Structure formats: structure tokens, C-alpha cells
Amino acid sequence: MRLVPTGETASASVNRYLLAQERNVITVRQHPGMLVPPAATAAGASLVATAVTVVHSGGATSKYIVWLLTIFLVLRFLASVGSWSVSYIVMTQHRLLLVSGLFRHKVAASQLDDLKVMVSERSAAGRILGYGAFRIGPDGPNQLIIDYIPYPEQLHLEVNGLLYRWDDE
């Protein structure tokens, strides 16, 4: 099951992190809802900068500072989009991989046995927009939280299907 739309290059960028005996079972990108907070911040800053430019009759320094902050927030949003486009959650029959990073690739791996203590959660916004979160491991500082998971119920069932295989004999 691949949950990445066809035509995308997920397999090429993900396959280089798989071991020789592994096969890609699930590849999914985080939900685009993760881009809403930086987009809203950039849009709000643009509105404030425009209002300050039109209304404020003071010196140019305050306008300059507001526009610099706006440019920074727009660039931060663009960096978030770029990072989202190269980040994947990959499930093999042995491990869970989190491949992320726009300029510096980061690969976090977890064995399937660690996923036996996994909780699936959905916030109100997640139920509306279609995403959820996985909390993996016992509560505490070492707990792994993967947020903005698309199709969380379906992925939870797939993970449990890999973890608890019963032979029909």
C-alpha cells in the first residue's frame, strides 16, 4: 500500500534508506494541514505590514522592521513547504522510518516491536481536516510523537496488521 500519489518521487528518495531484506509497505507524507500555522502567520504578518505601511505616519524605521519580519515569516513558510515536500513516513515489515529535512536529511528509525505501545489520537481540527497523531512508546521524555498523520485509522490498522500476524493453520 502506497499512500503517496502516483507520479511522485517518494520511492527513489526513500528506497536508499531501506535495508536489502526490507520492502516498502507504507509510504505516506504528513498531512498538508501542518502548513496551516506557518501560512497563517505569514498571511497575518503581511496584513499587519500592509496596515502599518498605509496607516502609520511615523518614521520609516518601524515600517522597515515590520516588513523585515514579514519577509522572514514568508521565507519560514516557504521553508516549511520545502521541508514538507521531502519528508516521508515509511513503514517496512521490520521498521518505521521518518525521513525528513530539506537541506540536511534526517532519518529516524524505530523497530516494529517499539510500535506495540502506540496510541492513535485525533484532535477536533484533525477530525475535520483528516489527520491524527501517533504516540509511540511509554509516556515520558523518550516518547515519539508523529503528528499530522493522514488516514490515521487506516494506518493504525496497517501497523497492527504488521505487528500481529496470525498464521491461519
MDTraj code that builds the backbone (N, CA, C; nanometers):
import mdtraj as md
import numpy as np

residues = "MET ARG LEU VAL PRO THR GLY GLU THR ALA SER ALA SER VAL ASN ARG TYR LEU LEU ALA GLN GLU ARG ASN VAL ILE THR VAL ARG GLN HIS PRO GLY MET LEU VAL PRO PRO ALA ALA THR ALA ALA GLY ALA SER LEU VAL ALA THR ALA VAL THR VAL VAL HIS SER GLY GLY ALA THR SER LYS TYR ILE VAL TRP LEU LEU THR ILE PHE LEU VAL LEU ARG PHE LEU ALA SER VAL GLY SER TRP SER VAL SER TYR ILE VAL MET THR GLN HIS ARG LEU LEU LEU VAL SER GLY LEU PHE ARG HIS LYS VAL ALA ALA SER GLN LEU ASP ASP LEU LYS VAL MET VAL SER GLU ARG SER ALA ALA GLY ARG ILE LEU GLY TYR GLY ALA PHE ARG ILE GLY PRO ASP GLY PRO ASN GLN LEU ILE ILE ASP TYR ILE PRO TYR PRO GLU GLN LEU HIS LEU GLU VAL ASN GLY LEU LEU TYR ARG TRP ASP ASP GLU".split()
xyz = np.array([
    [0.0846, -0.1174, 0.0000],
    [0.0000, 0.0000, 0.0000],
    [0.0888, 0.1232, 0.0000],
    [0.0755, 0.2038, -0.1031],
    [0.1461, 0.3316, -0.1082],
    [0.0412, 0.4394, -0.0995],
    [0.0541, 0.5282, -0.0041],
    [-0.0421, 0.6355, 0.0114],
    [0.0111, 0.7668, -0.0437],
    [0.1221, 0.7608, -0.1158],
    [0.1737, 0.8784, -0.1841],
    [0.1194, 0.8752, -0.3255],
    [0.0657, 0.9862, -0.3757],
    [0.0085, 0.9853, -0.5110],
    [0.1092, 0.9400, -0.6155],
    [0.0586, 0.8739, -0.7186],
    [0.1463, 0.8267, -0.8253],
    [0.2083, 0.9453, -0.8966],
    [0.3250, 0.9228, -0.9504],
    [0.3957, 1.0305, -1.0183],
    [0.4918, 1.1037, -0.9274],
    [0.4843, 1.0815, -0.7966],
    [0.5764, 1.1464, -0.7057],
    [0.7006, 1.0598, -0.6897],
    [0.8087, 1.1201, -0.6464],
    [0.9375, 1.0518, -0.6414],
    [0.9695, 0.9998, -0.5023],
    [0.8703, 0.9589, -0.4282],
    [0.8951, 0.9102, -0.2930],
    [0.9808, 0.7851, -0.2944],
    [0.9547, 0.6930, -0.3853],
    [1.0260, 0.5655, -0.3818],
    [1.1749, 0.5838, -0.4038],
    [1.2142, 0.6733, -0.4910],
    [1.3564, 0.6937, -0.5162],
    [1.4264, 0.7535, -0.3956],
    [1.3635, 0.8500, -0.3306],
    [1.4287, 0.9137, -0.2166],
    [1.4187, 0.8298, -0.0901],
    [1.3228, 0.7374, -0.0847],
    [1.3034, 0.6547, 0.0345],
    [1.3798, 0.5233, 0.0247],
    [1.3854, 0.4632, -0.0930],
    [1.4466, 0.3315, -0.1093],
    [1.5937, 0.3284, -0.0702],
    [1.6627, 0.4395, -0.0779],
    [1.8043, 0.4388, -0.0416],
    [1.8258, 0.4187, 0.1088],
    [1.7197, 0.4325, 0.1890],
    [1.7312, 0.4129, 0.3330],
    [1.6841, 0.2749, 0.3778],
    [1.6372, 0.1934, 0.2849],
    [1.5890, 0.0601, 0.3197],
    [1.7032, -0.0408, 0.3155],
    [1.6982, -0.1366, 0.4064],
    [1.7960, -0.2443, 0.4066],
    [1.7650, -0.3408, 0.2919],
    [1.8609, -0.4243, 0.2591],
    [1.8450, -0.5144, 0.1446],
    [1.7258, -0.6087, 0.1603],
    [1.6983, -0.6557, 0.2818],
    [1.5892, -0.7510, 0.3025],
    [1.4552, -0.6829, 0.3306],
    [1.4501, -0.5511, 0.3291],
    [1.3255, -0.4802, 0.3589],
    [1.2499, -0.4474, 0.2305],
    [1.1178, -0.4416, 0.2459],
    [1.0343, -0.3936, 0.1372],
    [0.9457, -0.2825, 0.1917],
    [0.9191, -0.1878, 0.1077],
    [0.8383, -0.0727, 0.1442],
    [0.6917, -0.1153, 0.1517],
    [0.6324, -0.1090, 0.2697],
    [0.4934, -0.1483, 0.2868],
    [0.4022, -0.0263, 0.2792],
    [0.4378, 0.0792, 0.3504],
    [0.3582, 0.2015, 0.3530],
    [0.4531, 0.3196, 0.3365],
    [0.4197, 0.4085, 0.2476],
    [0.4905, 0.5356, 0.2359],
    [0.3847, 0.6444, 0.2349],
    [0.3973, 0.7369, 0.3255],
    [0.2986, 0.8430, 0.3355],
    [0.3699, 0.9735, 0.3729],
    [0.3179, 1.0816, 0.3232],
    [0.3674, 1.2139, 0.3570],
    [0.2780, 1.2707, 0.4667],
    [0.3319, 1.3535, 0.5537],
    [0.2485, 1.4138, 0.6561],
    [0.1401, 1.4992, 0.5911],
    [0.0302, 1.5152, 0.6614],
    [-0.0850, 1.5885, 0.6110],
    [-0.0464, 1.7346, 0.5850],
    [-0.0957, 1.7932, 0.4744],
    [-0.0629, 1.9335, 0.4462],
    [-0.1189, 2.0311, 0.5495],
    [-0.2028, 1.9826, 0.6394],
    [-0.2520, 2.0677, 0.7476],
    [-0.1400, 2.1216, 0.8352],
    [-0.0234, 2.0569, 0.8311],
    [0.0898, 2.1057, 0.9101],
    [0.1420, 2.2388, 0.8564],
    [0.1019, 2.2753, 0.7340],
    [0.1453, 2.4016, 0.6746],
    [0.0534, 2.5182, 0.7111],
    [-0.0605, 2.4901, 0.7739],
    [-0.1559, 2.5957, 0.8072],
    [-0.0982, 2.6966, 0.9070],
    [-0.0359, 2.6561, 1.0191],
    [0.0162, 2.7576, 1.1121],
    [0.1202, 2.8514, 1.0506],
    [0.2235, 2.8016, 0.9788],
    [0.3166, 2.8988, 0.9201],
    [0.2528, 2.9830, 0.8093],
    [0.1550, 2.9278, 0.7362],
    [0.0873, 3.0061, 0.6326],
    [0.0033, 3.1167, 0.6956],
    [-0.0673, 3.0836, 0.8031],
    [-0.1492, 3.1844, 0.8715],
    [-0.0615, 3.2935, 0.9326],
    [0.0522, 3.2551, 0.9877],
    [0.1431, 3.3534, 1.0454],
    [0.1975, 3.4474, 0.9379],
    [0.2372, 3.3920, 0.8246],
    [0.2897, 3.4742, 0.7145],
    [0.1806, 3.5654, 0.6584],
    [0.0593, 3.5136, 0.6420],
    [-0.0505, 3.5957, 0.5904],
    [-0.0869, 3.7073, 0.6882],
    [-0.0903, 3.6749, 0.8177],
    [-0.1189, 3.7768, 0.9190],
    [-0.0126, 3.8857, 0.9229],
    [0.1132, 3.8439, 0.9125],
    [0.2221, 3.9421, 0.9115],
    [0.2130, 4.0311, 0.7886],
    [0.1734, 3.9744, 0.6755],
    [0.1579, 4.0548, 0.5534],
    [0.0469, 4.1580, 0.5700],
    [-0.0631, 4.1184, 0.6321],
    [-0.1724, 4.2128, 0.6562],
    [-0.1297, 4.3237, 0.7519],
    [-0.0584, 4.2861, 0.8575],
    [-0.0114, 4.3863, 0.9538],
    [0.0878, 4.4815, 0.8879],
    [0.1787, 4.4292, 0.8088],
    [0.2774, 4.5142, 0.7423],
    [0.2100, 4.6105, 0.6450],
    [0.1098, 4.5616, 0.5741],
    [0.0362, 4.6489, 0.4826],
    [-0.0377, 4.7573, 0.5597],
    [-0.1016, 4.7184, 0.6703],
    [-0.1739, 4.8168, 0.7515],
    [-0.0781, 4.9196, 0.8102],
    [0.0363, 4.8768, 0.8590],
    [0.1343, 4.9708, 0.9154],
    [0.1836, 5.0653, 0.8072],
    [0.2058, 5.0163, 0.6890],
    [0.2541, 5.0998, 0.5792],
    [0.1500, 5.2050, 0.5400],
    [0.0231, 5.1647, 0.5359],
    [-0.0826, 5.2563, 0.4938],
    [-0.1201, 5.3549, 0.6041],
    [-0.1336, 5.3069, 0.7263],
    [-0.1870, 5.3878, 0.8359],
    [-0.0789, 5.4658, 0.9094],
    [0.0332, 5.4060, 0.9350],
    [0.1369, 5.4671, 1.0194],
    [0.2021, 5.5845, 0.9472],
    [0.2037, 5.6978, 1.0146],
    [0.2634, 5.8168, 0.9537],
    [0.3991, 5.8495, 1.0156],
    [0.4473, 5.7616, 1.1002],
    [0.5751, 5.7841, 1.1678],
    [0.6936, 5.7607, 1.0763],
    [0.8072, 5.7345, 1.1392],
    [0.9309, 5.7166, 1.0652],
    [0.9335, 5.5870, 0.9867],
    [1.0305, 5.5784, 0.9001],
    [1.0444, 5.4623, 0.8130],
    [1.1030, 5.3422, 0.8864],
    [1.1622, 5.3638, 1.0029],
    [1.2262, 5.2542, 1.0757],
    [1.1255, 5.1476, 1.1170],
    [1.0113, 5.1887, 1.1707],
    [0.9109, 5.0907, 1.2137],
    [0.8554, 5.0134, 1.0942],
    [0.8345, 5.0831, 0.9819],
    [0.7855, 5.0153, 0.8617],
    [0.8901, 4.9149, 0.8118],
    [1.0142, 4.9539, 0.8158],
    [1.1234, 4.8675, 0.7723],
    [1.1299, 4.7414, 0.8579],
    [1.1184, 4.7574, 0.9889],
    [1.1243, 4.6430, 1.0811],
    [1.0061, 4.5493, 1.0585],
    [0.8870, 4.6051, 1.0412],
    [0.7678, 4.5221, 1.0190],
    [0.7811, 4.4441, 0.8883],
    [0.8313, 4.5078, 0.7825],
    [0.8461, 4.4378, 0.6551],
    [0.9566, 4.3328, 0.6604],
    [1.0632, 4.3588, 0.7353],
    [1.1673, 4.2560, 0.7522],
    [1.1117, 4.1335, 0.8234],
    [1.0324, 4.1567, 0.9277],
    [0.9697, 4.0458, 0.9990],
    [0.8749, 3.9694, 0.9056],
    [0.8004, 4.0406, 0.8240],
    [0.7093, 3.9763, 0.7293],
    [0.7861, 3.8911, 0.6284],
    [0.8950, 3.9441, 0.5756],
    [0.9760, 3.8675, 0.4803],
    [1.0314, 3.7423, 0.5469],
    [1.0763, 3.7555, 0.6718],
    [1.1264, 3.6394, 0.7452],
    [1.0176, 3.5331, 0.7594],
    [0.8956, 3.5739, 0.7948],
    [0.7870, 3.4773, 0.8145],
    [0.7422, 3.4131, 0.6827],
    [0.7464, 3.4871, 0.5736],
    [0.7139, 3.4287, 0.4432],
    [0.8215, 3.3273, 0.4036],
    [0.9478, 3.3606, 0.4261],
    [1.0557, 3.2656, 0.3967],
    [1.0457, 3.1416, 0.4852],
    [1.0048, 3.1604, 0.6098],
    [0.9842, 3.0463, 0.7007],
    [0.8732, 2.9551, 0.6482],
    [0.7662, 3.0155, 0.5968],
    [0.6584, 2.9356, 0.5371],
    [0.7084, 2.8587, 0.4149],
    [0.7842, 2.9243, 0.3282],
    [0.8376, 2.8569, 0.2097],
    [0.9324, 2.7437, 0.2476],
    [1.0112, 2.7632, 0.3540],
    [1.0986, 2.6561, 0.4022],
    [1.0151, 2.5393, 0.4558],
    [0.9036, 2.5690, 0.5212],
    [0.8146, 2.4628, 0.5708],
    [0.7558, 2.3826, 0.4557],
    [0.7181, 2.4503, 0.3484],
    [0.6648, 2.3808, 0.2309],
    [0.7722, 2.2915, 0.1702],
    [0.8935, 2.3444, 0.1572],
    [1.0029, 2.2642, 0.1025],
    [1.0349, 2.1441, 0.1891],
    [1.0366, 2.1632, 0.3206],
    [1.0638, 2.0527, 0.4121],
    [0.9527, 1.9481, 0.4062],
    [0.8271, 1.9929, 0.3997],
    [0.7144, 1.9004, 0.3904],
    [0.7230, 1.8163, 0.2633],
    [0.7684, 1.8771, 0.1544],
    [0.7697, 1.8059, 0.0260],
    [0.8728, 1.6940, 0.0193],
    [0.9721, 1.6948, 0.1068],
    [1.0746, 1.5897, 0.1042],
    [1.0686, 1.4986, 0.2269],
    [0.9678, 1.5153, 0.3104],
    [0.9551, 1.4350, 0.4323],
    [0.8542, 1.3230, 0.4109],
    [0.8903, 1.2025, 0.4576],
    [0.8039, 1.0858, 0.4420],
    [0.8040, 1.0021, 0.5692],
    [0.6937, 0.9322, 0.5890],
    [0.6828, 0.8308, 0.6933],
    [0.6779, 0.6983, 0.6182],
    [0.7720, 0.6098, 0.6484],
    [0.7847, 0.4845, 0.5742],
    [0.7740, 0.3680, 0.6715],
    [0.6918, 0.2712, 0.6361],
    [0.6777, 0.1501, 0.7154],
    [0.7252, 0.0336, 0.6300],
    [0.8185, -0.0440, 0.6845],
    [0.8595, -0.1678, 0.6204],
    [0.8096, -0.2821, 0.7080],
    [0.8397, -0.4032, 0.6715],
    [0.7964, -0.5154, 0.7542],
    [0.8806, -0.5284, 0.8812],
    [0.9880, -0.4475, 0.8935],
    [1.0752, -0.4544, 1.0108],
    [1.0856, -0.3248, 1.0889],
    [1.0699, -0.2098, 1.0221],
    [1.0962, -0.0820, 1.0881],
    [0.9980, 0.0263, 1.0433],
    [0.9953, 0.1325, 1.1251],
    [0.9283, 0.2569, 1.0900],
    [1.0383, 0.3601, 1.0693],
    [1.0354, 0.4283, 0.9548],
    [1.1352, 0.5298, 0.9231],
    [1.0673, 0.6649, 0.9078],
    [1.1309, 0.7676, 0.9615],
    [1.0873, 0.9046, 0.9401],
    [1.1984, 0.9744, 0.8637],
    [1.1753, 1.0022, 0.7373],
    [1.2739, 1.0679, 0.6521],
    [1.2325, 1.2136, 0.6411],
    [1.3210, 1.3041, 0.6812],
    [1.2856, 1.4457, 0.6799],
    [1.4089, 1.5305, 0.6524],
    [1.3850, 1.6570, 0.6291],
    [1.4932, 1.7525, 0.6139],
    [1.5101, 1.8020, 0.4724],
    [1.5085, 1.9324, 0.4573],
    [1.5233, 1.9934, 0.3262],
    [1.6699, 2.0061, 0.2879],
    [1.7501, 2.0606, 0.3762],
    [1.8921, 2.0818, 0.3471],
    [1.9805, 1.9732, 0.4068],
    [1.9395, 1.9213, 0.5215],
    [2.0142, 1.8148, 0.5868],
    [1.9162, 1.7014, 0.6145],
    [1.9334, 1.5915, 0.5449],
    [1.8416, 1.4784, 0.5611],
    [1.8602, 1.4141, 0.6975],
    [1.7473, 1.3834, 0.7580],
    [1.7472, 1.3154, 0.8871],
    [1.6597, 1.1917, 0.8722],
    [1.7115, 1.0787, 0.9171],
    [1.6366, 0.9540, 0.9115],
    [1.6294, 0.8976, 1.0528],
    [1.5087, 0.8898, 1.1062],
    [1.4868, 0.8296, 1.2378],
    [1.4207, 0.6946, 1.2153],
    [1.4710, 0.5926, 1.2817],
    [1.4180, 0.4573, 1.2640],
    [1.3752, 0.4001, 1.3980],
    [1.2708, 0.3200, 1.3934],
    [1.2211, 0.2527, 1.5128],
    [1.1815, 0.1110, 1.4731],
    [1.2168, 0.0146, 1.5558],
    [1.1815, -0.1243, 1.5293],
    [1.0307, -0.1443, 1.5477],
    [0.9753, -0.2424, 1.4789],
    [0.8311, -0.2674, 1.4896],
    [0.7895, -0.3038, 1.6314],
    [0.8772, -0.3700, 1.7066],
    [0.8422, -0.4058, 1.8444],
    [0.8148, -0.2832, 1.9297],
    [0.8807, -0.1710, 1.8977],
    [0.8563, -0.0476, 1.9718],
    [0.7167, 0.0073, 1.9459],
    [0.6551, -0.0319, 1.8357],
    [0.5235, 0.0187, 1.7994],
    [0.4099, -0.0533, 1.8717],
    [0.4431, -0.1534, 1.9513],
    [0.3382, -0.2250, 2.0242],
    [0.2751, -0.1360, 2.1302],
    [0.3456, -0.0319, 2.1722],
    [0.2913, 0.0657, 2.2655],
    [0.2660, 0.1929, 2.1845],
    [0.1591, 0.1908, 2.1036],
    [0.1275, 0.3032, 2.0174],
    [-0.0166, 0.3460, 2.0399],
    [-0.0358, 0.4765, 2.0547],
    [-0.1687, 0.5334, 2.0729],
    [-0.1968, 0.6247, 1.9544],
    [-0.3147, 0.6117, 1.8976],
    [-0.3576, 0.6979, 1.7881],
    [-0.4540, 0.8015, 1.8441],
    [-0.4297, 0.9292, 1.8136],
    [-0.5136, 1.0378, 1.8643],
    [-0.5589, 1.1254, 1.7485],
    [-0.6755, 1.1886, 1.7661],
    [-0.7244, 1.2863, 1.6683],
    [-0.7847, 1.4039, 1.7421],
    [-0.7354, 1.5224, 1.7137],
    [-0.7917, 1.6436, 1.7711],
    [-0.9172, 1.6819, 1.6932],
    [-0.9861, 1.7863, 1.7381],
    [-1.1047, 1.8328, 1.6660],
    [-1.0662, 1.8801, 1.5256],
    [-0.9581, 1.9559, 1.5148],
    [-0.9120, 2.0009, 1.3825],
    [-0.8691, 1.8823, 1.2979],
    [-0.8083, 1.7819, 1.3610],
    [-0.7666, 1.6626, 1.2895],
    [-0.8844, 1.5845, 1.2349],
    [-0.9937, 1.5795, 1.3110],
    [-1.1128, 1.5106, 1.2619],
    [-1.1752, 1.5853, 1.1447],
    [-1.1702, 1.7167, 1.1480],
    [-1.2280, 1.7962, 1.0396],
    [-1.1419, 1.7870, 0.9141],
    [-1.0100, 1.8014, 0.9312],
    [-0.9196, 1.8047, 0.8165],
    [-0.8679, 1.6677, 0.7735],
    [-0.8815, 1.5664, 0.8593],
    [-0.8436, 1.4313, 0.8200],
    [-0.7036, 1.3894, 0.8592],
    [-0.6544, 1.4331, 0.9739],
    [-0.5235, 1.3888, 1.0200],
    [-0.5298, 1.3509, 1.1673],
    [-0.4250, 1.2851, 1.2130],
    [-0.4163, 1.2437, 1.3525],
    [-0.2715, 1.2410, 1.3961],
    [-0.2482, 1.1822, 1.5121],
    [-0.1129, 1.1727, 1.5664],
    [-0.0927, 1.0330, 1.6236],
    [0.0303, 0.9862, 1.6173],
    [0.0696, 0.8610, 1.6814],
    [0.1647, 0.8949, 1.7947],
    [0.1379, 0.8383, 1.9116],
    [0.2299, 0.8461, 2.0252],
    [0.2880, 0.7067, 2.0428],
    [0.4190, 0.6956, 2.0261],
    [0.4848, 0.5659, 2.0262],
    [0.5748, 0.5559, 2.1482],
    [0.5582, 0.4494, 2.2242],
    [0.6397, 0.4259, 2.3421],
    [0.5688, 0.4702, 2.4688],
    [0.6302, 0.4398, 2.5837],
    [0.5692, 0.4782, 2.7112],
    [0.5729, 0.6296, 2.7297],
    [0.4807, 0.6803, 2.8128],
    [0.4789, 0.8239, 2.8414],
    [0.6114, 0.8664, 2.9011],
    [0.6551, 0.9838, 2.8639],
    [0.7805, 1.0351, 2.9165],
    [0.8603, 1.1057, 2.8096],
    [0.9821, 1.1427, 2.8453],
    [1.0631, 1.2203, 2.7506],
    [1.1075, 1.1419, 2.6277],
    [1.1085, 1.0101, 2.6332],
    [1.1525, 0.9291, 2.5196],
    [1.0383, 0.8895, 2.4268],
    [0.9178, 0.9382, 2.4542],
    [0.8042, 0.9033, 2.3706],
    [0.8156, 0.9757, 2.2360],
    [0.7952, 0.9012, 2.1290],
    [0.7996, 0.9560, 1.9943],
    [0.6589, 0.9967, 1.9550],
    [0.6426, 1.1218, 1.9117],
    [0.5128, 1.1721, 1.8681],
    [0.5246, 1.2105, 1.7214],
    [0.4425, 1.1468, 1.6401],
    [0.4364, 1.1788, 1.4974],
    [0.3010, 1.2435, 1.4741],
    [0.3025, 1.3709, 1.4418],
    [0.1791, 1.4462, 1.4242],
    [0.1467, 1.4610, 1.2756],
    [0.0255, 1.5005, 1.2473],
    [-0.0229, 1.5234, 1.1106],
    [-0.0126, 1.3978, 1.0234],
    [-0.0592, 1.2859, 1.0778],
    [-0.0637, 1.1598, 1.0044],
    [-0.1942, 1.1560, 0.9247],
    [-0.1878, 1.1438, 0.7917],
    [-0.3128, 1.1302, 0.7164],
    [-0.3672, 0.9877, 0.7320],
    [-0.4962, 0.9729, 0.7192],
    [-0.5616, 0.8415, 0.7302],
    [-0.5174, 0.7666, 0.8571],
    [-0.5288, 0.8269, 0.9755],
    [-0.4713, 0.7625, 1.0949],
    [-0.5329, 0.6281, 1.1300],
    [-0.6642, 0.6118, 1.1099],
    [-0.7245, 0.4826, 1.1438],
    [-0.6745, 0.3735, 1.0504],
    [-0.6672, 0.4045, 0.9221],
    [-0.6201, 0.3065, 0.8240],
    [-0.4739, 0.2698, 0.8508],
    [-0.3917, 0.3684, 0.8796],
    [-0.2510, 0.3400, 0.9082],
    [-0.2346, 0.2621, 1.0379],
    [-0.3177, 0.2909, 1.1364],
    [-0.3117, 0.2165, 1.2630],
    [-0.3451, 0.0699, 1.2384],
    [-0.4452, 0.0439, 1.1554],
    [-0.4797, -0.0945, 1.1220],
    [-0.3667, -0.1634, 1.0457],
    [-0.3031, -0.0923, 0.9534],
    [-0.1913, -0.1496, 0.8779],
    [-0.0743, -0.1831, 0.9700],
    [-0.0442, -0.0936, 1.0637],
    [0.0650, -0.1184, 1.1591],
    [0.0321, -0.2407, 1.2441],
    [-0.0906, -0.2488, 1.2940],
    [-0.1297, -0.3651, 1.3741],
    [-0.1282, -0.4921, 1.2912],
    [-0.1622, -0.4827, 1.1633],
    [-0.1541, -0.5987, 1.0755],
    [-0.0118, -0.6495, 1.0606],
    [0.0848, -0.5581, 1.0593],
    [0.2257, -0.5993, 1.0522],
    [0.2752, -0.6545, 1.1857],
    [0.2277, -0.5961, 1.2949],
    [0.2743, -0.6372, 1.4280],
    [0.2183, -0.7724, 1.4693],
    [0.0924, -0.7936, 1.4436],
    [0.0238, -0.9129, 1.4948],
    [-0.0227, -0.9989, 1.3788],
    [0.0683, -1.0686, 1.3178],
    [0.0348, -1.1605, 1.2072],
    [0.0036, -1.2980, 1.2661],
    [-0.1162, -1.3428, 1.2409],
    [-0.1543, -1.4755, 1.2859],
    [-0.1576, -1.5684, 1.1671],
    [-0.0987, -1.6834, 1.1833],
    [-0.0987, -1.7812, 1.0756],
    [-0.2288, -1.8597, 1.0810],
    [-0.2978, -1.8678, 0.9687],
    [-0.4224, -1.9448, 0.9614],
    [-0.3884, -2.0897, 0.9259],
    [-0.3772, -2.1710, 1.0257],
    [-0.3411, -2.3113, 1.0033],
    [-0.4516, -2.4021, 1.0503],
])
top = md.Topology()
chain = top.add_chain()
for i, resn in enumerate(residues, 1):
    res = top.add_residue(resn, chain, resSeq=i)
    for name in ("N", "CA", "C"):
        top.add_atom(name, md.element.get_by_symbol(name[0]), res)
traj = md.Trajectory(xyz[None], top)
